[in-house]
Amino acid sequence: MAEKSLRQIPLTSLFVALAIIFPMFFHMFGLGSTFLPMFLPVIVGSMLLTWRFALMLGIISPVSSWLLTGMPPIVPPILPVMVVELTIISIIVSLLKVHLKQSVWIALIAAIVADRVVLYILVSVIAPIFGIDSPLFTTAIVLSGLPGIALQLITIPLLMKLIKEKIPSLTKVYQN
């Protein structure tokens, strides 16, 4: 078990680094909140890591990105919301894919649905604090990520297939 954990540390670090670097390209064009670029490395990493390391990936990625780049911002409270979102996504993906050996599709869709529900609840609670008390606003925030969800549904299964074909040891070493 210690060897398995030891092997996951550099992999977790790699995906944290990707979760910091990848969004920078989207933020150059103001497309971060539309395409959810930090979600891609976190989800892919969570499909290869046990839930404890996936949990760390989901928490450390947005916090490290904020410390190094200032994104996602604290005000409005995007950083805390993203920490919750990515934590939930990473745990669901890892539990379903790594631990319960479900398909990429089941893990991905379950995580996306859970994320959107949690985001709706969080925005419903937080928005009134900032003087925005409209269900339409909350719905618009949730729906604004649809292009990012489409990107996830297209790229993540392809990336996982590519990883399985080109680096099969990654998909086997971290499985229970």
C-alpha atoms as an extended CHARMM CRD file, in Angstrom:
* protein
*
       176  EXT
         1         1  MET       CA              0.0000000000        0.0000000000        0.0000000000  PROA      1               0.0000000000
         2         2  ALA       CA              2.8470000000        2.4100000000        0.7850000000  PROA      2               0.0000000000
         3         3  GLU       CA              4.3710000000        1.8380000000       -2.6560000000  PROA      3               0.0000000000
         4         4  LYS       CA              1.0180000000        2.5440000000       -4.3190000000  PROA      4               0.0000000000
         5         5  SER       CA              0.6750000000        5.7800000000       -2.3370000000  PROA      5               0.0000000000
         6         6  LEU       CA              4.2380000000        6.7780000000       -3.0960000000  PROA      6               0.0000000000
         7         7  ARG       CA              3.6160000000        6.3620000000       -6.8200000000  PROA      7               0.0000000000
         8         8  GLN       CA              0.5260000000        8.5720000000       -6.6540000000  PROA      8               0.0000000000
         9         9  ILE       CA              2.3520000000       11.5800000000       -5.2140000000  PROA      9               0.0000000000
        10        10  PRO       CA              4.1340000000       12.6020000000       -8.4530000000  PROA      10              0.0000000000
        11        11  LEU       CA              1.0120000000       11.8610000000      -10.4840000000  PROA      11              0.0000000000
        12        12  THR       CA             -1.0630000000       14.0770000000       -8.1920000000  PROA      12              0.0000000000
        13        13  SER       CA              1.5890000000       16.7950000000       -8.4870000000  PROA      13              0.0000000000
        14        14  LEU       CA              1.5270000000       16.5360000000      -12.2840000000  PROA      14              0.0000000000
        15        15  PHE       CA             -2.2310000000       17.0280000000      -12.4090000000  PROA      15              0.0000000000
        16        16  VAL       CA             -2.0840000000       19.9270000000       -9.9310000000  PROA      16              0.0000000000
        17        17  ALA       CA              0.4970000000       21.5920000000      -12.2090000000  PROA      17              0.0000000000
        18        18  LEU       CA             -1.7090000000       20.9720000000      -15.2540000000  PROA      18              0.0000000000
        19        19  ALA       CA             -4.6950000000       22.3920000000      -13.3600000000  PROA      19              0.0000000000
        20        20  ILE       CA             -2.7070000000       25.5820000000      -12.7870000000  PROA      20              0.0000000000
        21        21  ILE       CA             -1.1890000000       25.9230000000      -16.2680000000  PROA      21              0.0000000000
        22        22  PHE       CA             -4.0890000000       24.8250000000      -18.4850000000  PROA      22              0.0000000000
        23        23  PRO       CA             -6.5590000000       27.5100000000      -17.2970000000  PROA      23              0.0000000000
        24        24  MET       CA             -4.0210000000       30.2590000000      -18.0120000000  PROA      24              0.0000000000
        25        25  PHE       CA             -4.5830000000       29.8060000000      -21.7400000000  PROA      25              0.0000000000
        26        26  PHE       CA             -8.3500000000       30.1190000000      -21.3560000000  PROA      26              0.0000000000
        27        27  HSD       CA             -8.0700000000       33.1410000000      -19.0530000000  PROA      27              0.0000000000
        28        28  MET       CA             -6.0210000000       34.9790000000      -21.7000000000  PROA      28              0.0000000000
        29        29  PHE       CA             -9.2350000000       35.0850000000      -23.7470000000  PROA      29              0.0000000000
        30        30  GLY       CA            -11.6680000000       35.4630000000      -20.8300000000  PROA      30              0.0000000000
        31        31  LEU       CA            -13.0690000000       31.9680000000      -21.3450000000  PROA      31              0.0000000000
        32        32  GLY       CA            -12.2690000000       30.3790000000      -17.9850000000  PROA      32              0.0000000000
        33        33  SER       CA            -15.7910000000       30.3800000000      -16.5480000000  PROA      33              0.0000000000
        34        34  THR       CA            -17.2420000000       29.1660000000      -19.8420000000  PROA      34              0.0000000000
        35        35  PHE       CA            -14.9600000000       26.2070000000      -20.5670000000  PROA      35              0.0000000000
        36        36  LEU       CA            -14.0640000000       25.1900000000      -16.9760000000  PROA      36              0.0000000000
        37        37  PRO       CA            -10.4550000000       24.3640000000      -17.9030000000  PROA      37              0.0000000000
        38        38  MET       CA             -9.3240000000       23.4440000000      -14.3840000000  PROA      38              0.0000000000
        39        39  PHE       CA            -11.9170000000       20.6820000000      -14.3050000000  PROA      39              0.0000000000
        40        40  LEU       CA            -10.2160000000       18.7240000000      -17.1250000000  PROA      40              0.0000000000
        41        41  PRO       CA             -6.9280000000       17.8420000000      -15.3740000000  PROA      41              0.0000000000
        42        42  VAL       CA             -8.7230000000       17.3240000000      -12.0570000000  PROA      42              0.0000000000
        43        43  ILE       CA            -11.2030000000       14.8690000000      -13.5850000000  PROA      43              0.0000000000
        44        44  VAL       CA             -8.5900000000       12.9800000000      -15.6110000000  PROA      44              0.0000000000
        45        45  GLY       CA             -6.2890000000       12.8120000000      -12.5920000000  PROA      45              0.0000000000
        46        46  SER       CA             -9.1320000000       11.5890000000      -10.4040000000  PROA      46              0.0000000000
        47        47  MET       CA             -9.7340000000        8.7320000000      -12.8350000000  PROA      47              0.0000000000
        48        48  LEU       CA             -6.1890000000        7.5390000000      -12.1350000000  PROA      48              0.0000000000
        49        49  LEU       CA             -5.8540000000        8.2610000000       -8.4100000000  PROA      49              0.0000000000
        50        50  THR       CA             -7.3170000000        6.7120000000       -5.2910000000  PROA      50              0.0000000000
        51        51  TRP       CA             -9.9150000000        8.8530000000       -3.5810000000  PROA      51              0.0000000000
        52        52  ARG       CA             -7.5150000000       10.3200000000       -0.9910000000  PROA      52              0.0000000000
        53        53  PHE       CA             -5.1590000000       11.6390000000       -3.6520000000  PROA      53              0.0000000000
        54        54  ALA       CA             -8.0800000000       12.7250000000       -5.8360000000  PROA      54              0.0000000000
        55        55  LEU       CA             -9.4030000000       14.6570000000       -2.8370000000  PROA      55              0.0000000000
        56        56  MET       CA             -6.0470000000       16.4040000000       -2.4510000000  PROA      56              0.0000000000
        57        57  LEU       CA             -6.0150000000       17.1440000000       -6.1900000000  PROA      57              0.0000000000
        58        58  GLY       CA             -9.4800000000       18.7200000000       -5.9830000000  PROA      58              0.0000000000
        59        59  ILE       CA             -8.5350000000       20.9510000000       -3.0560000000  PROA      59              0.0000000000
        60        60  ILE       CA             -4.9240000000       21.8330000000       -3.8540000000  PROA      60              0.0000000000
        61        61  SER       CA             -5.4720000000       22.7060000000       -7.5410000000  PROA      61              0.0000000000
        62        62  PRO       CA             -7.7060000000       25.7870000000       -7.1730000000  PROA      62              0.0000000000
        63        63  VAL       CA             -5.9290000000       27.0060000000       -4.0290000000  PROA      63              0.0000000000
        64        64  SER       CA             -2.4820000000       26.6910000000       -5.6610000000  PROA      64              0.0000000000
        65        65  SER       CA             -3.7610000000       28.3810000000       -8.7990000000  PROA      65              0.0000000000
        66        66  TRP       CA             -5.0830000000       31.2750000000       -6.7350000000  PROA      66              0.0000000000
        67        67  LEU       CA             -1.8060000000       31.6010000000       -4.8240000000  PROA      67              0.0000000000
        68        68  LEU       CA              0.2440000000       31.6260000000       -8.0400000000  PROA      68              0.0000000000
        69        69  THR       CA             -2.0330000000       33.4320000000      -10.5020000000  PROA      69              0.0000000000
        70        70  GLY       CA             -4.8140000000       35.1140000000       -8.5330000000  PROA      70              0.0000000000
        71        71  MET       CA             -7.3700000000       32.9460000000      -10.3210000000  PROA      71              0.0000000000
        72        72  PRO       CA             -9.9740000000       31.8670000000       -9.4210000000  PROA      72              0.0000000000
        73        73  PRO       CA            -10.7220000000       35.0190000000       -7.4330000000  PROA      73              0.0000000000
        74        74  ILE       CA            -11.8060000000       35.0480000000       -3.8110000000  PROA      74              0.0000000000
        75        75  VAL       CA            -14.2520000000       37.9340000000       -4.4000000000  PROA      75              0.0000000000
        76        76  PRO       CA            -16.6830000000       37.1910000000       -5.8630000000  PROA      76              0.0000000000
        77        77  PRO       CA            -16.3070000000       33.8850000000       -4.0010000000  PROA      77              0.0000000000
        78        78  ILE       CA            -15.3530000000       31.7430000000       -6.9740000000  PROA      78              0.0000000000
        79        79  LEU       CA            -12.3700000000       30.1080000000       -5.2430000000  PROA      79              0.0000000000
        80        80  PRO       CA            -14.3410000000       28.6080000000       -2.3380000000  PROA      80              0.0000000000
        81        81  VAL       CA            -17.0850000000       27.4530000000       -4.6960000000  PROA      81              0.0000000000
        82        82  MET       CA            -14.5280000000       25.8190000000       -6.9940000000  PROA      82              0.0000000000
        83        83  VAL       CA            -12.8330000000       24.1020000000       -4.0610000000  PROA      83              0.0000000000
        84        84  VAL       CA            -16.1780000000       22.5360000000       -3.1280000000  PROA      84              0.0000000000
        85        85  GLU       CA            -17.0030000000       21.6650000000       -6.7520000000  PROA      85              0.0000000000
        86        86  LEU       CA            -13.6370000000       20.1190000000       -7.5740000000  PROA      86              0.0000000000
        87        87  THR       CA            -13.5350000000       18.2370000000       -4.2800000000  PROA      87              0.0000000000
        88        88  ILE       CA            -16.9270000000       16.6630000000       -4.9250000000  PROA      88              0.0000000000
        89        89  ILE       CA            -16.0810000000       15.8950000000       -8.5520000000  PROA      89              0.0000000000
        90        90  SER       CA            -12.7200000000       14.3560000000       -7.6970000000  PROA      90              0.0000000000
        91        91  ILE       CA            -14.1340000000       12.1130000000       -4.9710000000  PROA      91              0.0000000000
        92        92  ILE       CA            -17.0640000000       10.9210000000       -7.1010000000  PROA      92              0.0000000000
        93        93  VAL       CA            -14.8710000000       10.2320000000      -10.1320000000  PROA      93              0.0000000000
        94        94  SER       CA            -12.2440000000        8.3690000000       -8.1160000000  PROA      94              0.0000000000
        95        95  LEU       CA            -14.7400000000        6.3120000000       -6.1340000000  PROA      95              0.0000000000
        96        96  LEU       CA            -16.6710000000        5.3110000000       -9.2470000000  PROA      96              0.0000000000
        97        97  LYS       CA            -13.7840000000        4.7860000000      -11.6750000000  PROA      97              0.0000000000
        98        98  VAL       CA            -10.8860000000        3.6360000000       -9.5030000000  PROA      98              0.0000000000
        99        99  HSD       CA            -12.5530000000        1.9730000000       -6.5420000000  PROA      99              0.0000000000
       100       100  LEU       CA            -15.8450000000        0.6650000000       -7.9850000000  PROA      100             0.0000000000
       101       101  LYS       CA            -14.3870000000        0.1160000000      -11.4830000000  PROA      101             0.0000000000
       102       102  GLN       CA            -17.2470000000        1.8280000000      -13.3090000000  PROA      102             0.0000000000
       103       103  SER       CA            -16.8370000000        3.1310000000      -16.8460000000  PROA      103             0.0000000000
       104       104  VAL       CA            -15.3940000000        6.5230000000      -17.6860000000  PROA      104             0.0000000000
       105       105  TRP       CA            -18.8590000000        7.6030000000      -18.8160000000  PROA      105             0.0000000000
       106       106  ILE       CA            -20.6310000000        6.6450000000      -15.5940000000  PROA      106             0.0000000000
       107       107  ALA       CA            -17.9990000000        8.3510000000      -13.4420000000  PROA      107             0.0000000000
       108       108  LEU       CA            -17.9430000000       11.4540000000      -15.6320000000  PROA      108             0.0000000000
       109       109  ILE       CA            -21.7050000000       11.9230000000      -15.9400000000  PROA      109             0.0000000000
       110       110  ALA       CA            -22.3380000000       11.2510000000      -12.2390000000  PROA      110             0.0000000000
       111       111  ALA       CA            -19.6880000000       13.8160000000      -11.2970000000  PROA      111             0.0000000000
       112       112  ILE       CA            -21.0250000000       16.4290000000      -13.7290000000  PROA      112             0.0000000000
       113       113  VAL       CA            -24.6090000000       16.0440000000      -12.4930000000  PROA      113             0.0000000000
       114       114  ALA       CA            -23.5230000000       16.1970000000       -8.8390000000  PROA      114             0.0000000000
       115       115  ASP       CA            -21.3860000000       19.2550000000       -9.5970000000  PROA      115             0.0000000000
       116       116  ARG       CA            -24.2250000000       21.1610000000      -11.2420000000  PROA      116             0.0000000000
       117       117  VAL       CA            -26.5970000000       20.3730000000       -8.3510000000  PROA      117             0.0000000000
       118       118  VAL       CA            -24.0170000000       21.4720000000       -5.7720000000  PROA      118             0.0000000000
       119       119  LEU       CA            -23.2240000000       24.6130000000       -7.7800000000  PROA      119             0.0000000000
       120       120  TYR       CA            -26.9270000000       25.5170000000       -7.9330000000  PROA      120             0.0000000000
       121       121  ILE       CA            -27.2400000000       25.1070000000       -4.1610000000  PROA      121             0.0000000000
       122       122  LEU       CA            -24.0560000000       27.0840000000       -3.4430000000  PROA      122             0.0000000000
       123       123  VAL       CA            -25.0180000000       29.9670000000       -5.7340000000  PROA      123             0.0000000000
       124       124  SER       CA            -28.5520000000       29.9960000000       -4.2810000000  PROA      124             0.0000000000
       125       125  VAL       CA            -27.0520000000       30.4470000000       -0.8150000000  PROA      125             0.0000000000
       126       126  ILE       CA            -24.1770000000       32.8120000000       -1.6800000000  PROA      126             0.0000000000
       127       127  ALA       CA            -25.7760000000       35.1260000000       -4.2930000000  PROA      127             0.0000000000
       128       128  PRO       CA            -28.2430000000       36.7750000000       -1.8570000000  PROA      128             0.0000000000
       129       129  ILE       CA            -25.2850000000       37.7500000000        0.3570000000  PROA      129             0.0000000000
       130       130  PHE       CA            -24.0830000000       39.8540000000       -2.5960000000  PROA      130             0.0000000000
       131       131  GLY       CA            -27.5350000000       41.3380000000       -3.1710000000  PROA      131             0.0000000000
       132       132  ILE       CA            -28.5180000000       39.0160000000       -6.0190000000  PROA      132             0.0000000000
       133       133  ASP       CA            -31.6620000000       37.1450000000       -5.0890000000  PROA      133             0.0000000000
       134       134  SER       CA            -32.8270000000       35.7220000000       -8.3970000000  PROA      134             0.0000000000
       135       135  PRO       CA            -33.3350000000       32.0770000000       -9.3360000000  PROA      135             0.0000000000
       136       136  LEU       CA            -32.7160000000       33.1860000000      -12.9210000000  PROA      136             0.0000000000
       137       137  PHE       CA            -29.2000000000       34.3350000000      -11.9640000000  PROA      137             0.0000000000
       138       138  THR       CA            -28.5070000000       31.0080000000      -10.2670000000  PROA      138             0.0000000000
       139       139  THR       CA            -29.7520000000       29.0840000000      -13.2890000000  PROA      139             0.0000000000
       140       140  ALA       CA            -27.6680000000       31.2640000000      -15.6220000000  PROA      140             0.0000000000
       141       141  ILE       CA            -24.5100000000       30.5620000000      -13.5810000000  PROA      141             0.0000000000
       142       142  VAL       CA            -25.1560000000       26.8130000000      -13.7180000000  PROA      142             0.0000000000
       143       143  LEU       CA            -25.9060000000       26.8810000000      -17.4550000000  PROA      143             0.0000000000
       144       144  SER       CA            -22.9020000000       29.0810000000      -18.2890000000  PROA      144             0.0000000000
       145       145  GLY       CA            -20.6920000000       26.0210000000      -17.8060000000  PROA      145             0.0000000000
       146       146  LEU       CA            -22.4260000000       24.0100000000      -20.5530000000  PROA      146             0.0000000000
       147       147  PRO       CA            -19.6400000000       24.6070000000      -23.1170000000  PROA      147             0.0000000000
       148       148  GLY       CA            -17.1570000000       23.3430000000      -20.5170000000  PROA      148             0.0000000000
       149       149  ILE       CA            -19.3050000000       20.2910000000      -19.8620000000  PROA      149             0.0000000000
       150       150  ALA       CA            -19.4140000000       19.5900000000      -23.6060000000  PROA      150             0.0000000000
       151       151  LEU       CA            -15.6210000000       19.9100000000      -23.6870000000  PROA      151             0.0000000000
       152       152  GLN       CA            -15.3590000000       17.4520000000      -20.7810000000  PROA      152             0.0000000000
       153       153  LEU       CA            -17.7010000000       14.9490000000      -22.4350000000  PROA      153             0.0000000000
       154       154  ILE       CA            -15.6870000000       15.0760000000      -25.6630000000  PROA      154             0.0000000000
       155       155  THR       CA            -12.1170000000       15.1990000000      -24.3870000000  PROA      155             0.0000000000
       156       156  ILE       CA            -12.0460000000       13.1530000000      -21.1810000000  PROA      156             0.0000000000
       157       157  PRO       CA            -13.1960000000        9.8090000000      -22.6510000000  PROA      157             0.0000000000
       158       158  LEU       CA            -10.7310000000       10.3280000000      -25.5230000000  PROA      158             0.0000000000
       159       159  LEU       CA             -7.8990000000       11.2120000000      -23.1270000000  PROA      159             0.0000000000
       160       160  MET       CA             -8.6390000000        8.1740000000      -20.9700000000  PROA      160             0.0000000000
       161       161  LYS       CA             -8.6600000000        5.9320000000      -24.0450000000  PROA      161             0.0000000000
       162       162  LEU       CA             -5.3420000000        7.4430000000      -25.1590000000  PROA      162             0.0000000000
       163       163  ILE       CA             -3.8280000000        6.9690000000      -21.6920000000  PROA      163             0.0000000000
       164       164  LYS       CA             -5.0550000000        3.3690000000      -21.5890000000  PROA      164             0.0000000000
       165       165  GLU       CA             -3.4980000000        2.6490000000      -25.0050000000  PROA      165             0.0000000000
       166       166  LYS       CA             -0.2470000000        4.6170000000      -24.6980000000  PROA      166             0.0000000000
       167       167  ILE       CA              0.4710000000        4.4100000000      -20.9530000000  PROA      167             0.0000000000
       168       168  PRO       CA             -1.4730000000        1.3660000000      -19.7400000000  PROA      168             0.0000000000
       169       169  SER       CA              0.5080000000        1.2020000000      -16.5140000000  PROA      169             0.0000000000
       170       170  LEU       CA             -1.2260000000        4.3770000000      -15.3180000000  PROA      170             0.0000000000
       171       171  THR       CA             -4.6590000000        2.8080000000      -15.5450000000  PROA      171             0.0000000000
       172       172  LYS       CA             -3.5780000000       -0.3820000000      -13.7600000000  PROA      172             0.0000000000
       173       173  VAL       CA             -1.0830000000        0.6940000000      -11.1100000000  PROA      173             0.0000000000
       174       174  TYR       CA             -3.5360000000        2.8820000000       -9.2300000000  PROA      174             0.0000000000
       175       175  GLN       CA             -6.4930000000        0.5160000000       -9.3320000000  PROA      175             0.0000000000
       176       176  ASN       CA             -7.3990000000       -1.2940000000       -6.1080000000  PROA      176             0.0000000000
